[in-house]
Amino acid sequence: MIRQQVLEANVELSRRGLAPFTFGNASAIDRSSGVVIIKPSGVPYEAMTERDLVAVDLDGHVVEGKRRPSSDLPTHLALYRAFDSIGGVVHAHSHYATVWAQAAREIPCLGTTHADHFHGPIPVVGHLSDDEVASD
């Protein structure tokens, strides 16, 4: 069941234009077993099957699958370890969101829905050093 859900989430990312090429991915965790299912690296969405998905433990060790897990696996694992309440992680590359992020500009508060939940602009995070990217 979880494999099917992860496959469908990944295919949907591509279908909706949120994951060009093979960028972006979705994963899910089975909290009872501590196993994370994630998209393999470099596999085109339209060709992906449940058998292509990779199962890893929370330390990133492959427990099932023949492919290499997404290069974003360390980020997914850090989120699963930090937040017990989440069951899935999605990493998208929406064209407009990516362009906005690369501009390194805050997202201004333009509507009441935004203002109801987040007071002021959404801040920009500073650029990470190579050491910060590599650390866990």
Beta strands, then each sheet from edge to edge (+ up, - down):
strand 1: 25-30
strand 2: 35-38
strand 3: 54-57
strand 4: 62-64
strand 5: 88-91
sheet 1: 4+ 3- 2+ 1- 5+
end
